[in-house]
Amino acid sequence: ELGNYPHYMLKEIYEQPVAVQRTYSGRIGPTHKSANLLDIKITLPPQLNSIVFLACGTSYYASQIGKYIIERETHIPVRCEYASEFLTSARLFNRQDLVIAISQSGETADTREALLIAKRKGIEVAGLVNVVGSQIARIAGQGMYLHCGAEIGVASTKAFACQVAALIIFMLYLKKHLSSIRVSGDITPAHTPLLEPSPSFPSPQPNQPSSSRLFDPPVTKDVNGQPLEESIVRVCSALRDLPVLMQHVLSNTTTMSTIDEIVAFMKDRKSAIFLGRGIGYPVALEGALKMKEISYIHAEGYPAGEVKHGPIALIDEDMPVFFIVSASDSVVLTKIVNNMEEISTRGGKIITVTDCEPTNSDEKVQAQLKRVRSISAYTISVPCSDLCCSPILFTIPLQLIAYRIAVEKGINPDRPRNLAKSVTVE
Ligand code: M6R
């Protein structure tokens, strides 16, 4: 089954383009541009307060990416809850929420128990699960299978990519139903650009009872002011192009030789910090988890802007700092480059994964790219994609770095110590 691969983890990293294709096939067609989401049946509460994701480990980080994508594209509020903590937060949710468990194995005890708590409260539940017929899939009773194939290595790699792809598809599902969903709460209409006030949006009337909600007008445009149907086409074609871009990362010789250098630099280190902003933040968390789990190097994932509030004290010339820098998020780009400079001036060794491309014609992005490259000791560039697909591309080099360090250190990456593929105890 391993074929020519020395480990399942490596095999599964390389299977990711095909796995992602399997997740979207039948849902996003090869010829038609729009989404055909007929196999997805997730009942949405008639008045939707929020979507709540329940998950653990890597699945939790995928849920954080889902939160970012769904909130950005639909303005529906999303909460990510560690399944093991849901016992204490469950009281905050009711029948106006939709609870979705995310799990590769479908057997994780914490996620199963959290889902049962939600179900007992009468909340509408669903699952994003890989293993067909698993406990979580059966308890959820509705949702989406990832169809990414069996994952044997303890580290979640292709399941993570497929979870993000499935969450993008779920976001499309929500977009398709936006005109019929009533989203509770005083939220900004989806067509208002982020960071700008919404003068046209009506204020709550003083005589409204405090419990009454202000409903959005029917949503016809997305956050960029793009008509909904067009934005669905944009995301569908980005998803369809994604496997080719993933393959490009996996076969890029420049990327591989930079990874060689990073592995040589990292393998005797005791610690590392992973930083990102916006959609790059959960990618940083996932990169740090892979580093801990597989390479046994202590690693912290942090929002880049938070570092100056404490962790910056850890920075000296011995501290490797990984940055996830997304060029497609212009607001975040300038700020994260400032954060990189804060680290660089304190001697931190910066390793950057970015989708800034030397060919990008935007002058401002070019200027930032120059700064990024001059500050970084090592830079890995992945191809540009739609922002919602970019976490999948950013994660591939981080998986490979963790894998390669493990092998250099003589660790079996498929069976890291103290870990099991499914955690069936609470
Ligand atoms: O099967 P699940 O997705 O529910 O598993 C959740 C976590 O145990 C899992 O993602 C774990 O964190 C991985 N070993 C990370 O690589």
Boltz pocket constraint, residues with backbone or C-beta under 6 A from the ligand:
constraints:
  - pocket:
      binder: B
      contacts: [[A, 56], [A, 57], [A, 58], [A, 59], [A, 102], [A, 103], [A, 104], [A, 105], [A, 106], [A, 107], [A, 108], [A, 111], [A, 154], [A, 155], [A, 156], [A, 157], [A, 289], [A, 293], [A, 420], [A, 421], [A, 422], [A, 423]]
      max_distance: 6.0
